[in-house]
Amino acid sequence: MEIMKDEIFEISLNPAAGPAPQELTREGKNLLRKIPEENRSLNIFKKYYFEIAKGMYIQKEEGRSSDFLKAGLAEIRELGDVYYTDAFKNISIKSSGKVSARVRVNTGTGLLEMKMQYKEIAPKELLDLLNSYKLKKDITG
């Protein structure tokens, strides 16, 4: 995991792997680090409850991960270039929405009746939910 990368010096700094040297020299040139800016980016990771494990910053809680993806990533982008994989680009965040259902047997017809109310959920997602129920799929995750 590269946190900070300098193309000219061909060096990657990973603060999760340990402290980086304050000064770096290569071929008679000095790389001057902007420690305050570096610390701002690290503080953003801390703000969103990332933990250091095995030389990486890891976000263990799903709710906090979505908070980081919704807001924290934009904060990081303000500080510099951010590169990530196509798979990461395709991540979408959906609100959980609220669905309540009532099921009863109509004694007159002998049929099962189901009444649903939903808020904050797209009609297509509701149809997907009902289709997965019809197909007897596990929708609990």
Buried (B, 14 or more C-beta within 10 A) or exposed (E): EEBBBEEEBEBEBBBBBEEBEEEBEEEEEEBEBEEEEBEBBBEBBEBBBBEBEEEEBBBEEEEBBBBBBEEBBEBBEEEEEEEEEEEEEEEEEEEEEEBEEEEEEEEEEEEEEEEEEBEEBEEEBBEEBEEEEEEEEEEEE
